[in-house]
Amino acid sequence: MRKRSKPTESADQGSSGNSAASLTRGLDILRAFTPDDATLGNQELIERTGLAGATVSRLTATLVSLGYLHYDAVLGRYSIGAATVALGYSALSSNPIIHMARPLMQELADWTGAAVALGTSDGLEMVYLANCRSMSPVTLQLNVGSRVPMARTAMGLAYLSGLDATRRAGLVKALTQTDGQGSARLAANLDQAMQDRTDLGFVTAFGTWHSYINAVGVTFYPTDGSPTVALTCGGIVDILPADHCRSKVGPRLLALVEELRRRLSGGA
């Protein structure tokens, strides 16, 4: 996870009474946890958020008292609390897109032998909101809450290529600033994604994230005001060779999106 530049103590203390700043920093602490983190200590939270040690101590104490974090006094480490879990579960379980998409996603996952995911942007990354896998033991082992790069994955490229030009340019600028050496790669990946949308109706990502992973992605625009999401199908190249992705998997993913749109609009 990227480290943020650490603010000075004076700047941090000067805004300590600002409730909006405190809320933002409290959320930064919660966001520091990833699906791979069972627990985090104070130093890890300081490094991941860039916040001053005193600020981290103050905010973690508040988050523990509210149930958003759990503190293990023996280990001296924090874990996500029940209140955070309940909040996330409520958001996911009440989302009609996820509810209606999951059976369609599972059907495609079983047909391809791969993994099908639905996600949206969170900063400069994509976060999984739903994920379905086949029974194959070699499917991608990612879960709800997992984060993947926006600039190199089918999910991220489908999302980026589906935005209006102004929003896309802003994200591309931010991505380039955080990884200047990858700007040429980002430009190439995005150019290919835009061309794929024109030629195929979906984007392809063949080895752009990991050399052994192929994937296709489609943008979905909810009509209820929810954020734009992307749906993807991905797996190892042995299961999803490029030609198969273009000729079979991509069209099936497009059909999934059309069926999802029909169901959300009240179609029988």
C-alpha positions in Angstrom: 0.0 0.0 0.0 1.3 3.5 -0.8 2.5 5.6 2.0 1.2 9.1 2.3 3.5 12.1 2.9 3.6 12.6 6.6 2.2 16.0 7.8 4.0 18.1 10.3 2.9 17.9 13.9 2.0 21.6 14.0 -0.3 21.3 10.9 -1.9 18.3 12.4 -2.5 19.8 15.8 -3.7 23.0 14.3 -6.7 21.2 12.8 -7.3 18.8 15.6 -10.5 20.6 16.6 -11.8 20.4 13.1 -14.5 17.8 13.1 -14.4 17.3 9.3 -10.6 16.8 9.4 -10.9 14.3 12.3 -13.6 12.4 10.4 -11.4 12.2 7.3 -8.4 11.0 9.3 -10.5 8.5 11.2 -11.6 7.1 7.9 -8.0 7.0 6.7 -7.2 4.8 9.6 -10.0 2.4 8.7 -9.0 2.4 5.0 -5.4 1.4 6.1 -6.7 -2.1 6.7 -6.7 -4.4 3.6 -8.3 -7.9 3.2 -4.8 -9.3 3.9 -4.5 -7.6 7.3 -5.8 -9.4 10.3 -4.3 -6.8 12.6 -2.2 -3.6 12.4 -0.1 -1.9 15.0 0.3 1.8 15.7 3.5 2.1 13.7 1.9 0.4 10.7 -1.0 2.8 10.9 1.3 5.8 11.1 3.3 4.6 8.0 0.2 3.8 6.0 -1.8 7.0 6.8 1.1 9.5 7.1 -0.5 10.8 10.3 1.3 11.9 13.4 1.7 9.3 16.1 -0.4 11.4 18.6 -3.2 11.7 16.1 -3.2 8.0 15.4 -3.4 7.2 19.1 -6.2 9.7 19.7 -8.3 8.5 16.7 -7.8 4.8 17.3 -9.0 5.3 20.9 -12.2 6.9 19.6 -12.7 4.3 17.0 -12.3 1.5 19.6 -14.8 3.2 21.9 -17.3 3.4 19.0 -16.8 -0.3 18.0 -15.2 0.5 14.6 -11.9 -0.9 15.7 -11.1 -3.7 18.2 -7.9 -3.4 20.3 -6.0 -6.5 21.5 -4.3 -5.3 24.7 -2.0 -8.4 24.8 -0.7 -8.0 21.2 -1.0 -4.2 21.2 -2.7 -4.3 17.8 -5.9 -3.3 16.2 -8.4 -5.1 14.0 -11.6 -4.1 12.2 -14.5 -3.9 14.7 -18.0 -5.2 14.5 -19.5 -1.7 13.8 -17.3 -1.4 10.6 -18.3 -4.9 9.5 -22.0 -4.1 10.0 -21.7 -0.9 8.1 -20.0 -2.6 5.1 -22.5 -5.5 5.2 -25.4 -3.1 5.2 -24.1 -1.2 2.2 -23.5 -4.4 0.2 -26.7 -6.2 1.2 -28.9 -3.3 0.4 -27.3 -2.7 -3.1 -29.8 -4.0 -5.7 -27.1 -4.1 -8.4 -25.0 -6.6 -6.4 -28.1 -8.5 -5.3 -29.3 -9.0 -8.9 -25.8 -9.4 -10.5 -24.5 -12.2 -8.3 -26.5 -15.1 -9.8 -25.6 -13.9 -13.3 -22.0 -13.6 -12.3 -22.0 -17.1 -10.8 -23.4 -18.5 -13.9 -20.7 -16.9 -16.0 -18.0 -18.0 -13.6 -19.2 -21.6 -13.8 -19.3 -21.5 -17.6 -15.8 -20.1 -18.0 -14.2 -21.8 -15.1 -12.8 -18.4 -14.1 -13.7 -15.6 -11.7 -16.3 -12.9 -12.3 -16.1 -9.6 -10.3 -18.0 -6.4 -9.8 -16.2 -3.3 -8.5 -15.9 0.4 -8.5 -13.2 3.0 -7.9 -11.8 4.0 -4.5 -9.2 6.6 -5.0 -6.8 5.4 -7.6 -7.6 1.7 -7.1 -10.6 -0.5 -7.8 -12.3 -2.3 -5.0 -14.3 -5.5 -5.3 -17.9 -5.2 -4.3 -18.9 -8.7 -5.4 -17.0 -11.7 -6.6 -18.0 -15.2 -7.9 -15.7 -18.1 -8.6 -16.1 -21.4 -10.3 -15.2 -24.7 -8.5 -11.9 -24.7 -10.4 -8.9 -24.7 -7.9 -7.0 -22.2 -10.1 -9.4 -19.3 -10.1 -8.2 -15.9 -8.9 -8.4 -15.8 -5.1 -9.7 -12.3 -4.6 -12.7 -11.4 -2.4 -15.0 -8.6 -1.6 -12.9 -5.7 -0.4 -9.9 -6.7 -2.4 -8.1 -3.8 -4.3 -6.6 -4.0 -7.7 -4.7 -1.4 -9.8 -6.8 0.9 -11.9 -4.2 1.4 -14.6 -3.4 -2.3 -15.3 -6.5 -4.4 -14.7 -9.6 -5.1 -16.9 -11.7 -3.7 -14.1 -9.8 -0.5 -13.9 -9.5 0.0 -17.6 -13.2 -0.7 -18.2 -14.0 1.8 -15.5 -11.5 4.4 -16.9 -12.5 4.0 -20.5 -16.2 4.4 -19.6 -15.9 7.8 -17.9 -16.5 11.1 -19.6 -13.4 12.7 -21.0 -13.0 15.3 -18.1 -13.2 12.7 -15.3 -11.0 10.3 -17.2 -8.3 13.0 -17.7 -8.3 13.9 -14.0 -7.8 10.3 -13.0 -5.1 9.7 -15.6 -3.2 12.8 -14.4 -3.4 11.6 -10.8 -2.3 8.1 -11.8 0.6 9.4 -13.7 1.7 11.6 -10.8 1.8 8.7 -8.4 3.7 6.4 -10.9 5.5 8.6 -13.3 7.6 5.7 -14.7 4.4 3.9 -15.6 2.9 6.7 -17.6 3.8 5.2 -20.9 2.3 1.9 -19.9 -0.9 3.5 -18.7 -1.2 5.4 -21.9 -0.8 2.2 -23.9 -3.2 0.2 -21.8 -5.8 3.0 -21.9 -5.4 3.4 -25.7 -6.0 -0.3 -26.1 -9.0 -0.2 -23.9 -10.6 2.7 -25.8 -10.0 0.8 -29.1 -11.5 -2.4 -27.6 -14.6 -0.5 -26.6 -15.1 0.7 -30.1 -14.2 -2.6 -31.8 -15.6 -5.2 -29.3 -17.8 -3.4 -26.9 -15.7 -4.6 -24.0 -12.1 -4.1 -22.9 -9.3 -6.7 -22.8 -6.3 -7.0 -20.5 -4.0 -9.7 -21.5 -1.0 -9.9 -19.2 -1.2 -6.2 -18.2 -1.5 -6.9 -14.5 0.2 -10.3 -14.2 1.7 -12.0 -17.2 -0.3 -15.2 -16.5 -3.7 -13.5 -16.2 -6.1 -12.6 -19.0 -9.4 -10.7 -18.4 -12.2 -8.8 -20.1 -14.2 -6.0 -18.6 -17.4 -4.0 -19.2 -18.6 -0.7 -17.7 -22.1 -0.6 -16.2 -23.9 2.7 -15.5 -26.6 2.3 -12.8 -29.7 4.4 -13.5 -30.5 4.9 -9.7 -27.7 7.3 -9.1 -25.3 4.7 -7.8 -21.6 5.0 -8.8 -20.4 3.6 -12.1 -19.1 0.1 -11.7 -17.2 -2.4 -13.9 -17.8 -6.1 -14.3 -14.9 -8.4 -15.3 -14.2 -12.0 -16.0 -10.6 -13.1 -15.5 -8.4 -16.1 -15.0 -5.1 -17.7 -15.9 -4.1 -17.8 -19.6 -4.6 -21.6 -19.7 -8.3 -21.2 -18.9 -8.9 -17.9 -20.7 -6.6 -17.7 -23.8 -6.8 -14.4 -25.6 -8.8 -15.7 -28.6 -11.4 -17.3 -26.3 -11.7 -14.0 -24.4 -12.4 -12.1 -27.5 -14.8 -14.5 -29.2 -16.7 -16.1 -26.3 -16.1 -14.6 -22.9 -16.4 -10.9 -23.7 -19.7 -11.4 -25.6 -21.0 -13.4 -22.7 -20.0 -10.6 -20.3 -21.8 -8.1 -22.5 -24.9 -10.3 -22.4 -24.7 -10.5 -18.6 -24.7 -6.7 -18.4 -27.7 -6.4 -20.7 -29.6 -9.0 -18.6 -28.7 -7.1 -15.5 -29.9 -3.9 -17.0 -33.2 -5.6 -18.0 -33.8 -7.0 -14.5 -33.0 -3.7 -12.8 -35.5 -2.0 -15.0 -38.2 -4.4 -13.9 -38.1 -6.8 -16.9 -39.5 -10.3 -16.2 
